[in-house]
Amino acid sequence: MKHYRLVYRQPYECDDDIRYVQYSRAFATRGDEAVRVVVKDFLSEGGLDFGFHLGGPPAGLYPRQFVSLSAEFEPDRVIWYA
């Protein structure tokens, strides 16, 4: 098992505007091939569907944003396995 830490930005709605907060998530995979799939799936499922508001940003989906990925560390705790 290889351990990874994904750093990403999560969108949220704040006073009819979109802001991003940075988080990290630890995970483990059995091989390097699975890392791309795990990261892609995680980033695509947690977006914010922001509707139209006068004076706000355009309506649409604001996805999670990739920041960095680090590998080979001793985890404090593993959050999910792939």
PyMOL Python script that loads the backbone (N, CA, C, O; Angstrom):
from pymol import cmd

cmd.read_pdbstr("""\
ATOM      1  N   MET A   1       0.832  -1.195   0.000  1.00  0.00           N
ATOM      2  CA  MET A   1       0.000   0.000   0.000  1.00  0.00           C
ATOM      3  C   MET A   1       0.872   1.252   0.000  1.00  0.00           C
ATOM      4  O   MET A   1       1.825   1.364   0.771  1.00  0.00           O
ATOM      5  N   LYS A   2       0.531   2.179  -0.871  1.00  0.00           N
ATOM      6  CA  LYS A   2       1.174   3.490  -0.872  1.00  0.00           C
ATOM      7  C   LYS A   2       0.181   4.496  -0.313  1.00  0.00           C
ATOM      8  O   LYS A   2      -1.018   4.430  -0.586  1.00  0.00           O
ATOM      9  N   HIS A   3       0.693   5.411   0.461  1.00  0.00           N
ATOM     10  CA  HIS A   3      -0.150   6.427   1.097  1.00  0.00           C
ATOM     11  C   HIS A   3       0.071   7.769   0.422  1.00  0.00           C
ATOM     12  O   HIS A   3       1.190   8.128   0.055  1.00  0.00           O
ATOM     13  N   TYR A   4      -1.022   8.496   0.269  1.00  0.00           N
ATOM     14  CA  TYR A   4      -1.001   9.784  -0.422  1.00  0.00           C
ATOM     15  C   TYR A   4      -1.786  10.814   0.374  1.00  0.00           C
ATOM     16  O   TYR A   4      -2.668  10.478   1.163  1.00  0.00           O
ATOM     17  N   ARG A   5      -1.444  12.072   0.147  1.00  0.00           N
ATOM     18  CA  ARG A   5      -2.224  13.176   0.725  1.00  0.00           C
ATOM     19  C   ARG A   5      -2.586  14.119  -0.413  1.00  0.00           C
ATOM     20  O   ARG A   5      -1.716  14.677  -1.082  1.00  0.00           O
ATOM     21  N   LEU A   6      -3.884  14.282  -0.616  1.00  0.00           N
ATOM     22  CA  LEU A   6      -4.415  15.174  -1.641  1.00  0.00           C
ATOM     23  C   LEU A   6      -4.794  16.492  -0.988  1.00  0.00           C
ATOM     24  O   LEU A   6      -5.523  16.510   0.004  1.00  0.00           O
ATOM     25  N   VAL A   7      -4.307  17.587  -1.535  1.00  0.00           N
ATOM     26  CA  VAL A   7      -4.697  18.926  -1.091  1.00  0.00           C
ATOM     27  C   VAL A   7      -5.589  19.495  -2.186  1.00  0.00           C
ATOM     28  O   VAL A   7      -5.217  19.503  -3.359  1.00  0.00           O
ATOM     29  N   TYR A   8      -6.771  19.971  -1.793  1.00  0.00           N
ATOM     30  CA  TYR A   8      -7.745  20.469  -2.756  1.00  0.00           C
ATOM     31  C   TYR A   8      -8.464  21.680  -2.188  1.00  0.00           C
ATOM     32  O   TYR A   8      -8.411  21.941  -0.986  1.00  0.00           O
ATOM     33  N   ARG A   9      -9.140  22.421  -3.067  1.00  0.00           N
ATOM     34  CA  ARG A   9      -9.930  23.575  -2.664  1.00  0.00           C
ATOM     35  C   ARG A   9     -11.403  23.236  -2.854  1.00  0.00           C
ATOM     36  O   ARG A   9     -11.813  22.803  -3.931  1.00  0.00           O
ATOM     37  N   GLN A  10     -12.190  23.434  -1.811  1.00  0.00           N
ATOM     38  CA  GLN A  10     -13.617  23.114  -1.808  1.00  0.00           C
ATOM     39  C   GLN A  10     -14.428  24.401  -1.955  1.00  0.00           C
ATOM     40  O   GLN A  10     -14.236  25.331  -1.173  1.00  0.00           O
ATOM     41  N   PRO A  11     -15.339  24.480  -2.948  1.00  0.00           N
ATOM     42  CA  PRO A  11     -16.161  25.684  -3.098  1.00  0.00           C
ATOM     43  C   PRO A  11     -17.301  25.712  -2.075  1.00  0.00           C
ATOM     44  O   PRO A  11     -17.800  24.668  -1.654  1.00  0.00           O
ATOM     45  N   TYR A  12     -17.695  26.908  -1.690  1.00  0.00           N
ATOM     46  CA  TYR A  12     -18.888  27.089  -0.868  1.00  0.00           C
ATOM     47  C   TYR A  12     -19.503  28.439  -1.196  1.00  0.00           C
ATOM     48  O   TYR A  12     -18.839  29.343  -1.703  1.00  0.00           O
ATOM     49  N   GLU A  13     -20.784  28.547  -0.895  1.00  0.00           N
ATOM     50  CA  GLU A  13     -21.517  29.778  -1.190  1.00  0.00           C
ATOM     51  C   GLU A  13     -21.451  30.705   0.014  1.00  0.00           C
ATOM     52  O   GLU A  13     -21.677  30.290   1.151  1.00  0.00           O
ATOM     53  N   CYS A  14     -21.136  31.973  -0.257  1.00  0.00           N
ATOM     54  CA  CYS A  14     -21.012  32.969   0.799  1.00  0.00           C
ATOM     55  C   CYS A  14     -21.607  34.286   0.297  1.00  0.00           C
ATOM     56  O   CYS A  14     -21.018  34.946  -0.560  1.00  0.00           O
ATOM     57  N   ASP A  15     -22.761  34.665   0.822  1.00  0.00           N
ATOM     58  CA  ASP A  15     -23.405  35.925   0.437  1.00  0.00           C
ATOM     59  C   ASP A  15     -23.542  36.067  -1.077  1.00  0.00           C
ATOM     60  O   ASP A  15     -23.099  37.061  -1.652  1.00  0.00           O
ATOM     61  N   ASP A  16     -24.148  35.087  -1.713  1.00  0.00           N
ATOM     62  CA  ASP A  16     -24.362  35.076  -3.166  1.00  0.00           C
ATOM     63  C   ASP A  16     -23.058  35.161  -3.956  1.00  0.00           C
ATOM     64  O   ASP A  16     -23.033  35.723  -5.052  1.00  0.00           O
ATOM     65  N   ASP A  17     -22.003  34.621  -3.422  1.00  0.00           N
ATOM     66  CA  ASP A  17     -20.717  34.591  -4.097  1.00  0.00           C
ATOM     67  C   ASP A  17     -20.085  33.227  -3.827  1.00  0.00           C
ATOM     68  O   ASP A  17     -20.514  32.515  -2.919  1.00  0.00           O
ATOM     69  N   ILE A  18     -19.081  32.863  -4.598  1.00  0.00           N
ATOM     70  CA  ILE A  18     -18.394  31.592  -4.420  1.00  0.00           C
ATOM     71  C   ILE A  18     -17.021  31.850  -3.813  1.00  0.00           C
ATOM     72  O   ILE A  18     -16.263  32.688  -4.300  1.00  0.00           O
ATOM     73  N   ARG A  19     -16.717  31.136  -2.768  1.00  0.00           N
ATOM     74  CA  ARG A  19     -15.400  31.187  -2.122  1.00  0.00           C
ATOM     75  C   ARG A  19     -14.846  29.764  -2.095  1.00  0.00           C
ATOM     76  O   ARG A  19     -15.592  28.798  -2.248  1.00  0.00           O
ATOM     77  N   TYR A  20     -13.549  29.644  -1.902  1.00  0.00           N
ATOM     78  CA  TYR A  20     -12.898  28.333  -1.811  1.00  0.00           C
ATOM     79  C   TYR A  20     -12.125  28.234  -0.500  1.00  0.00           C
ATOM     80  O   TYR A  20     -11.501  29.198  -0.058  1.00  0.00           O
ATOM     81  N   VAL A  21     -12.176  27.062   0.109  1.00  0.00           N
ATOM     82  CA  VAL A  21     -11.418  26.767   1.322  1.00  0.00           C
ATOM     83  C   VAL A  21     -10.529  25.570   1.016  1.00  0.00           C
ATOM     84  O   VAL A  21     -10.959  24.623   0.357  1.00  0.00           O
ATOM     85  N   GLN A  22      -9.303  25.613   1.491  1.00  0.00           N
ATOM     86  CA  GLN A  22      -8.359  24.535   1.202  1.00  0.00           C
ATOM     87  C   GLN A  22      -8.416  23.458   2.278  1.00  0.00           C
ATOM     88  O   GLN A  22      -8.408  23.760   3.472  1.00  0.00           O
ATOM     89  N   TYR A  23      -8.473  22.195   1.845  1.00  0.00           N
ATOM     90  CA  TYR A  23      -8.502  21.027   2.728  1.00  0.00           C
ATOM     91  C   TYR A  23      -7.496  20.003   2.227  1.00  0.00           C
ATOM     92  O   TYR A  23      -6.965  20.122   1.123  1.00  0.00           O
ATOM     93  N   SER A  24      -7.242  18.989   3.057  1.00  0.00           N
ATOM     94  CA  SER A  24      -6.438  17.858   2.600  1.00  0.00           C
ATOM     95  C   SER A  24      -7.142  16.567   2.989  1.00  0.00           C
ATOM     96  O   SER A  24      -7.930  16.531   3.934  1.00  0.00           O
ATOM     97  N   ARG A  25      -6.846  15.516   2.251  1.00  0.00           N
ATOM     98  CA  ARG A  25      -7.470  14.214   2.458  1.00  0.00           C
ATOM     99  C   ARG A  25      -6.408  13.142   2.257  1.00  0.00           C
ATOM    100  O   ARG A  25      -5.717  13.144   1.238  1.00  0.00           O
ATOM    101  N   ALA A  26      -6.268  12.231   3.207  1.00  0.00           N
ATOM    102  CA  ALA A  26      -5.320  11.129   3.096  1.00  0.00           C
ATOM    103  C   ALA A  26      -6.024   9.903   2.535  1.00  0.00           C
ATOM    104  O   ALA A  26      -7.196   9.661   2.823  1.00  0.00           O
ATOM    105  N   PHE A  27      -5.290   9.124   1.723  1.00  0.00           N
ATOM    106  CA  PHE A  27      -5.846   7.877   1.208  1.00  0.00           C
ATOM    107  C   PHE A  27      -4.702   6.929   0.842  1.00  0.00           C
ATOM    108  O   PHE A  27      -3.541   7.335   0.782  1.00  0.00           O
ATOM    109  N   ALA A  28      -5.039   5.688   0.605  1.00  0.00           N
ATOM    110  CA  ALA A  28      -4.055   4.675   0.231  1.00  0.00           C
ATOM    111  C   ALA A  28      -4.561   3.910  -0.972  1.00  0.00           C
ATOM    112  O   ALA A  28      -5.764   3.694  -1.122  1.00  0.00           O
ATOM    113  N   THR A  29      -3.631   3.497  -1.838  1.00  0.00           N
ATOM    114  CA  THR A  29      -3.980   2.664  -2.983  1.00  0.00           C
ATOM    115  C   THR A  29      -2.992   1.509  -3.065  1.00  0.00           C
ATOM    116  O   THR A  29      -1.914   1.541  -2.471  1.00  0.00           O
ATOM    117  N   ARG A  30      -3.384   0.508  -3.806  1.00  0.00           N
ATOM    118  CA  ARG A  30      -2.523  -0.658  -3.987  1.00  0.00           C
ATOM    119  C   ARG A  30      -1.484  -0.429  -5.082  1.00  0.00           C
ATOM    120  O   ARG A  30      -0.509  -1.177  -5.161  1.00  0.00           O
ATOM    121  N   GLY A  31      -1.665   0.564  -5.911  1.00  0.00           N
ATOM    122  CA  GLY A  31      -0.710   0.827  -6.975  1.00  0.00           C
ATOM    123  C   GLY A  31      -0.870   2.225  -7.525  1.00  0.00           C
ATOM    124  O   GLY A  31      -1.881   2.890  -7.300  1.00  0.00           O
ATOM    125  N   ASP A  32       0.145   2.659  -8.249  1.00  0.00           N
ATOM    126  CA  ASP A  32       0.148   4.016  -8.798  1.00  0.00           C
ATOM    127  C   ASP A  32      -0.950   4.242  -9.834  1.00  0.00           C
ATOM    128  O   ASP A  32      -1.399   5.373 -10.019  1.00  0.00           O
ATOM    129  N   GLU A  33      -1.386   3.180 -10.510  1.00  0.00           N
ATOM    130  CA  GLU A  33      -2.409   3.330 -11.550  1.00  0.00           C
ATOM    131  C   GLU A  33      -3.729   3.834 -10.972  1.00  0.00           C
ATOM    132  O   GLU A  33      -4.453   4.576 -11.637  1.00  0.00           O
ATOM    133  N   ALA A  34      -4.043   3.444  -9.759  1.00  0.00           N
ATOM    134  CA  ALA A  34      -5.328   3.802  -9.151  1.00  0.00           C
ATOM    135  C   ALA A  34      -5.375   5.232  -8.636  1.00  0.00           C
ATOM    136  O   ALA A  34      -6.460   5.773  -8.423  1.00  0.00           O
ATOM    137  N   VAL A  35      -4.227   5.851  -8.435  1.00  0.00           N
ATOM    138  CA  VAL A  35      -4.195   7.196  -7.844  1.00  0.00           C
ATOM    139  C   VAL A  35      -4.948   8.196  -8.704  1.00  0.00           C
ATOM    140  O   VAL A  35      -5.759   8.971  -8.198  1.00  0.00           O
ATOM    141  N   ARG A  36      -4.684   8.178  -9.982  1.00  0.00           N
ATOM    142  CA  ARG A  36      -5.349   9.137 -10.884  1.00  0.00           C
ATOM    143  C   ARG A  36      -6.862   8.983 -10.848  1.00  0.00           C
ATOM    144  O   ARG A  36      -7.588   9.977 -10.812  1.00  0.00           O
ATOM    145  N   VAL A  37      -7.338   7.753 -10.857  1.00  0.00           N
ATOM    146  CA  VAL A  37      -8.783   7.496 -10.835  1.00  0.00           C
ATOM    147  C   VAL A  37      -9.394   7.966  -9.519  1.00  0.00           C
ATOM    148  O   VAL A  37     -10.450   8.600  -9.515  1.00  0.00           O
ATOM    149  N   VAL A  38      -8.732   7.657  -8.399  1.00  0.00           N
ATOM    150  CA  VAL A  38      -9.243   8.053  -7.089  1.00  0.00           C
ATOM    151  C   VAL A  38      -9.333   9.574  -6.983  1.00  0.00           C
ATOM    152  O   VAL A  38     -10.351  10.104  -6.539  1.00  0.00           O
ATOM    153  N   VAL A  39      -8.281  10.272  -7.386  1.00  0.00           N
ATOM    154  CA  VAL A  39      -8.251  11.738  -7.298  1.00  0.00           C
ATOM    155  C   VAL A  39      -9.301  12.342  -8.226  1.00  0.00           C
ATOM    156  O   VAL A  39     -10.036  13.246  -7.826  1.00  0.00           O
ATOM    157  N   LYS A  40      -9.376  11.851  -9.457  1.00  0.00           N
ATOM    158  CA  LYS A  40     -10.354  12.381 -10.421  1.00  0.00           C
ATOM    159  C   LYS A  40     -11.783  12.200  -9.914  1.00  0.00           C
ATOM    160  O   LYS A  40     -12.586  13.130  -9.981  1.00  0.00           O
ATOM    161  N   ASP A  41     -12.105  11.010  -9.410  1.00  0.00           N
ATOM    162  CA  ASP A  41     -13.450  10.757  -8.880  1.00  0.00           C
ATOM    163  C   ASP A  41     -13.761  11.644  -7.684  1.00  0.00           C
ATOM    164  O   ASP A  41     -14.855  12.200  -7.590  1.00  0.00           O
ATOM    165  N   PHE A  42     -12.805  11.780  -6.770  1.00  0.00           N
ATOM    166  CA  PHE A  42     -13.027  12.592  -5.579  1.00  0.00           C
ATOM    167  C   PHE A  42     -13.266  14.056  -5.932  1.00  0.00           C
ATOM    168  O   PHE A  42     -14.175  14.687  -5.393  1.00  0.00           O
ATOM    169  N   LEU A  43     -12.447  14.598  -6.843  1.00  0.00           N
ATOM    170  CA  LEU A  43     -12.597  16.005  -7.213  1.00  0.00           C
ATOM    171  C   LEU A  43     -13.887  16.266  -7.979  1.00  0.00           C
ATOM    172  O   LEU A  43     -14.466  17.345  -7.854  1.00  0.00           O
ATOM    173  N   SER A  44     -14.345  15.309  -8.763  1.00  0.00           N
ATOM    174  CA  SER A  44     -15.537  15.532  -9.581  1.00  0.00           C
ATOM    175  C   SER A  44     -16.837  15.386  -8.801  1.00  0.00           C
ATOM    176  O   SER A  44     -17.863  15.907  -9.239  1.00  0.00           O
ATOM    177  N   GLU A  45     -16.833  14.705  -7.672  1.00  0.00           N
ATOM    178  CA  GLU A  45     -18.092  14.473  -6.970  1.00  0.00           C
ATOM    179  C   GLU A  45     -18.426  15.520  -5.916  1.00  0.00           C
ATOM    180  O   GLU A  45     -19.528  15.479  -5.369  1.00  0.00           O
ATOM    181  N   GLY A  46     -17.548  16.439  -5.608  1.00  0.00           N
ATOM    182  CA  GLY A  46     -17.805  17.351  -4.503  1.00  0.00           C
ATOM    183  C   GLY A  46     -17.970  18.802  -4.878  1.00  0.00           C
ATOM    184  O   GLY A  46     -17.649  19.681  -4.078  1.00  0.00           O
ATOM    185  N   GLY A  47     -18.459  19.080  -6.065  1.00  0.00           N
ATOM    186  CA  GLY A  47     -18.599  20.463  -6.488  1.00  0.00           C
ATOM    187  C   GLY A  47     -19.818  21.143  -5.887  1.00  0.00           C
ATOM    188  O   GLY A  47     -20.581  20.539  -5.132  1.00  0.00           O
ATOM    189  N   LEU A  48     -19.981  22.387  -6.230  1.00  0.00           N
ATOM    190  CA  LEU A  48     -21.111  23.186  -5.776  1.00  0.00           C
ATOM    191  C   LEU A  48     -21.903  23.618  -6.995  1.00  0.00           C
ATOM    192  O   LEU A  48     -21.355  24.253  -7.896  1.00  0.00           O
ATOM    193  N   ASP A  49     -23.177  23.286  -7.038  1.00  0.00           N
ATOM    194  CA  ASP A  49     -24.038  23.702  -8.137  1.00  0.00           C
ATOM    195  C   ASP A  49     -24.665  25.026  -7.733  1.00  0.00           C
ATOM    196  O   ASP A  49     -25.611  25.065  -6.947  1.00  0.00           O
ATOM    197  N   PHE A  50     -24.132  26.100  -8.274  1.00  0.00           N
ATOM    198  CA  PHE A  50     -24.518  27.447  -7.878  1.00  0.00           C
ATOM    199  C   PHE A  50     -25.524  27.991  -8.882  1.00  0.00           C
ATOM    200  O   PHE A  50     -25.207  28.139 -10.062  1.00  0.00           O
ATOM    201  N   GLY A  51     -26.716  28.284  -8.426  1.00  0.00           N
ATOM    202  CA  GLY A  51     -27.750  28.829  -9.297  1.00  0.00           C
ATOM    203  C   GLY A  51     -27.527  30.303  -9.577  1.00  0.00           C
ATOM    204  O   GLY A  51     -26.620  30.917  -9.014  1.00  0.00           O
ATOM    205  N   PHE A  52     -28.342  30.866 -10.436  1.00  0.00           N
ATOM    206  CA  PHE A  52     -28.228  32.268 -10.821  1.00  0.00           C
ATOM    207  C   PHE A  52     -28.724  33.174  -9.705  1.00  0.00           C
ATOM    208  O   PHE A  52     -29.813  32.970  -9.169  1.00  0.00           O
ATOM    209  N   HIS A  53     -27.921  34.178  -9.355  1.00  0.00           N
ATOM    210  CA  HIS A  53     -28.294  35.217  -8.395  1.00  0.00           C
ATOM    211  C   HIS A  53     -27.894  36.556  -9.001  1.00  0.00           C
ATOM    212  O   HIS A  53     -26.803  36.679  -9.557  1.00  0.00           O
ATOM    213  N   LEU A  54     -28.759  37.559  -8.902  1.00  0.00           N
ATOM    214  CA  LEU A  54     -28.427  38.884  -9.418  1.00  0.00           C
ATOM    215  C   LEU A  54     -27.148  39.397  -8.775  1.00  0.00           C
ATOM    216  O   LEU A  54     -27.011  39.393  -7.551  1.00  0.00           O
ATOM    217  N   GLY A  55     -26.225  39.834  -9.598  1.00  0.00           N
ATOM    218  CA  GLY A  55     -24.957  40.365  -9.105  1.00  0.00           C
ATOM    219  C   GLY A  55     -23.947  39.307  -8.710  1.00  0.00           C
ATOM    220  O   GLY A  55     -22.822  39.637  -8.335  1.00  0.00           O
ATOM    221  N   GLY A  56     -24.331  38.033  -8.789  1.00  0.00           N
ATOM    222  CA  GLY A  56     -23.427  36.955  -8.403  1.00  0.00           C
ATOM    223  C   GLY A  56     -22.687  36.386  -9.594  1.00  0.00           C
ATOM    224  O   GLY A  56     -22.849  36.859 -10.719  1.00  0.00           O
ATOM    225  N   PRO A  57     -21.878  35.377  -9.350  1.00  0.00           N
ATOM    226  CA  PRO A  57     -21.155  34.737 -10.455  1.00  0.00           C
ATOM    227  C   PRO A  57     -22.128  33.972 -11.348  1.00  0.00           C
ATOM    228  O   PRO A  57     -23.264  33.725 -10.944  1.00  0.00           O
ATOM    229  N   PRO A  58     -21.706  33.596 -12.544  1.00  0.00           N
ATOM    230  CA  PRO A  58     -22.610  32.874 -13.440  1.00  0.00           C
ATOM    231  C   PRO A  58     -23.043  31.535 -12.852  1.00  0.00           C
ATOM    232  O   PRO A  58     -22.305  30.903 -12.097  1.00  0.00           O
ATOM    233  N   ALA A  59     -24.241  31.120 -13.209  1.00  0.00           N
ATOM    234  CA  ALA A  59     -24.767  29.844 -12.724  1.00  0.00           C
ATOM    235  C   ALA A  59     -23.946  28.703 -13.290  1.00  0.00           C
ATOM    236  O   ALA A  59     -23.364  28.822 -14.368  1.00  0.00           O
ATOM    237  N   GLY A  60     -23.900  27.607 -12.570  1.00  0.00           N
ATOM    238  CA  GLY A  60     -23.190  26.434 -13.061  1.00  0.00           C
ATOM    239  C   GLY A  60     -22.543  25.662 -11.943  1.00  0.00           C
ATOM    240  O   GLY A  60     -22.728  25.966 -10.764  1.00  0.00           O
ATOM    241  N   LEU A  61     -21.784  24.662 -12.326  1.00  0.00           N
ATOM    242  CA  LEU A  61     -21.106  23.810 -11.374  1.00  0.00           C
ATOM    243  C   LEU A  61     -19.696  24.334 -11.112  1.00  0.00           C
ATOM    244  O   LEU A  61     -18.924  24.560 -12.044  1.00  0.00           O
ATOM    245  N   TYR A  62     -19.375  24.521  -9.852  1.00  0.00           N
ATOM    246  CA  TYR A  62     -18.044  24.913  -9.425  1.00  0.00           C
ATOM    247  C   TYR A  62     -17.414  23.686  -8.785  1.00  0.00           C
ATOM    248  O   TYR A  62     -17.782  23.320  -7.669  1.00  0.00           O
ATOM    249  N   PRO A  63     -16.475  23.047  -9.464  1.00  0.00           N
ATOM    250  CA  PRO A  63     -15.906  21.798  -8.952  1.00  0.00           C
ATOM    251  C   PRO A  63     -14.845  22.040  -7.884  1.00  0.00           C
ATOM    252  O   PRO A  63     -14.347  23.153  -7.712  1.00  0.00           O
ATOM    253  N   ARG A  64     -14.511  20.948  -7.162  1.00  0.00           N
ATOM    254  CA  ARG A  64     -13.346  21.008  -6.295  1.00  0.00           C
ATOM    255  C   ARG A  64     -12.126  21.246  -7.186  1.00  0.00           C
ATOM    256  O   ARG A  64     -12.101  20.816  -8.340  1.00  0.00           O
ATOM    257  N   GLN A  65     -11.121  21.928  -6.650  1.00  0.00           N
ATOM    258  CA  GLN A  65      -9.926  22.235  -7.426  1.00  0.00           C
ATOM    259  C   GLN A  65      -8.706  21.526  -6.844  1.00  0.00           C
ATOM    260  O   GLN A  65      -8.475  21.547  -5.635  1.00  0.00           O
ATOM    261  N   PHE A  66      -7.941  20.906  -7.716  1.00  0.00           N
ATOM    262  CA  PHE A  66      -6.711  20.224  -7.323  1.00  0.00           C
ATOM    263  C   PHE A  66      -5.656  21.252  -6.934  1.00  0.00           C
ATOM    264  O   PHE A  66      -5.481  22.258  -7.623  1.00  0.00           O
ATOM    265  N   VAL A  67      -4.941  20.999  -5.814  1.00  0.00           N
ATOM    266  CA  VAL A  67      -3.840  21.858  -5.397  1.00  0.00           C
ATOM    267  C   VAL A  67      -2.528  21.079  -5.467  1.00  0.00           C
ATOM    268  O   VAL A  67      -1.592  21.505  -6.144  1.00  0.00           O
ATOM    269  N   SER A  68      -2.450  19.936  -4.771  1.00  0.00           N
ATOM    270  CA  SER A  68      -1.227  19.136  -4.808  1.00  0.00           C
ATOM    271  C   SER A  68      -1.510  17.709  -4.364  1.00  0.00           C
ATOM    272  O   SER A  68      -2.555  17.412  -3.786  1.00  0.00           O
ATOM    273  N   LEU A  69      -0.548  16.833  -4.649  1.00  0.00           N
ATOM    274  CA  LEU A  69      -0.627  15.443  -4.253  1.00  0.00           C
ATOM    275  C   LEU A  69       0.755  15.020  -3.802  1.00  0.00           C
ATOM    276  O   LEU A  69       1.719  15.133  -4.559  1.00  0.00           O
ATOM    277  N   SER A  70       0.861  14.530  -2.569  1.00  0.00           N
ATOM    278  CA  SER A  70       2.147  14.039  -2.071  1.00  0.00           C
ATOM    279  C   SER A  70       2.029  12.547  -1.803  1.00  0.00           C
ATOM    280  O   SER A  70       0.954  12.048  -1.467  1.00  0.00           O
ATOM    281  N   ALA A  71       3.142  11.840  -1.954  1.00  0.00           N
ATOM    282  CA  ALA A  71       3.137  10.387  -1.835  1.00  0.00           C
ATOM    283  C   ALA A  71       4.163   9.914  -0.816  1.00  0.00           C
ATOM    284  O   ALA A  71       5.070  10.640  -0.409  1.00  0.00           O
ATOM    285  N   GLU A  72       3.969   8.640  -0.419  1.00  0.00           N
ATOM    286  CA  GLU A  72       4.939   7.958   0.441  1.00  0.00           C
ATOM    287  C   GLU A  72       5.171   8.672   1.772  1.00  0.00           C
ATOM    288  O   GLU A  72       6.263   9.183   2.020  1.00  0.00           O
ATOM    289  N   PHE A  73       4.174   8.709   2.608  1.00  0.00           N
ATOM    290  CA  PHE A  73       4.325   9.264   3.939  1.00  0.00           C
ATOM    291  C   PHE A  73       3.679   8.310   4.933  1.00  0.00           C
ATOM    292  O   PHE A  73       2.899   7.441   4.545  1.00  0.00           O
ATOM    293  N   GLU A  74       3.988   8.464   6.167  1.00  0.00           N
ATOM    294  CA  GLU A  74       3.355   7.669   7.213  1.00  0.00           C
ATOM    295  C   GLU A  74       2.085   8.394   7.643  1.00  0.00           C
ATOM    296  O   GLU A  74       2.160   9.487   8.204  1.00  0.00           O
ATOM    297  N   PRO A  75       0.933   7.808   7.390  1.00  0.00           N
ATOM    298  CA  PRO A  75      -0.323   8.509   7.678  1.00  0.00           C
ATOM    299  C   PRO A  75      -0.642   8.555   9.168  1.00  0.00           C
ATOM    300  O   PRO A  75      -0.323   7.639   9.926  1.00  0.00           O
ATOM    301  N   ASP A  76      -1.285   9.655   9.560  1.00  0.00           N
ATOM    302  CA  ASP A  76      -1.837   9.728  10.907  1.00  0.00           C
ATOM    303  C   ASP A  76      -3.000   8.770  10.999  1.00  0.00           C
ATOM    304  O   ASP A  76      -3.174   8.061  11.990  1.00  0.00           O
ATOM    305  N   ARG A  77      -3.803   8.765   9.930  1.00  0.00           N
ATOM    306  CA  ARG A  77      -4.925   7.835   9.800  1.00  0.00           C
ATOM    307  C   ARG A  77      -5.345   7.834   8.345  1.00  0.00           C
ATOM    308  O   ARG A  77      -5.315   8.874   7.686  1.00  0.00           O
ATOM    309  N   VAL A  78      -5.725   6.710   7.854  1.00  0.00           N
ATOM    310  CA  VAL A  78      -6.135   6.577   6.467  1.00  0.00           C
ATOM    311  C   VAL A  78      -7.635   6.766   6.394  1.00  0.00           C
ATOM    312  O   VAL A  78      -8.383   6.132   7.138  1.00  0.00           O
ATOM    313  N   ILE A  79      -8.082   7.643   5.491  1.00  0.00           N
ATOM    314  CA  ILE A  79      -9.492   7.970   5.418  1.00  0.00           C
ATOM    315  C   ILE A  79     -10.237   7.024   4.493  1.00  0.00           C
ATOM    316  O   ILE A  79     -11.363   6.638   4.809  1.00  0.00           O
ATOM    317  N   TRP A  80      -9.662   6.635   3.370  1.00  0.00           N
ATOM    318  CA  TRP A  80     -10.326   5.671   2.500  1.00  0.00           C
ATOM    319  C   TRP A  80      -9.295   4.860   1.745  1.00  0.00           C
ATOM    320  O   TRP A  80      -8.140   5.265   1.614  1.00  0.00           O
ATOM    321  N   TYR A  81      -9.718   3.729   1.258  1.00  0.00           N
ATOM    322  CA  TYR A  81      -8.870   2.857   0.446  1.00  0.00           C
ATOM    323  C   TYR A  81      -9.460   2.732  -0.934  1.00  0.00           C
ATOM    324  O   TYR A  81     -10.679   2.788  -1.101  1.00  0.00           O
ATOM    325  N   ALA A  82      -8.605   2.563  -1.931  1.00  0.00           N
ATOM    326  CA  ALA A  82      -9.076   2.362  -3.291  1.00  0.00           C
ATOM    327  C   ALA A  82      -8.459   1.108  -3.868  1.00  0.00           C
ATOM    328  O   ALA A  82      -8.730   0.758  -5.017  1.00  0.00           O
TER     329      ALA A  82
END
""", "prot")
cmd.dss("prot")
cmd.show_as("cartoon", "prot")
cmd.util.cbc("prot")
cmd.orient("prot")
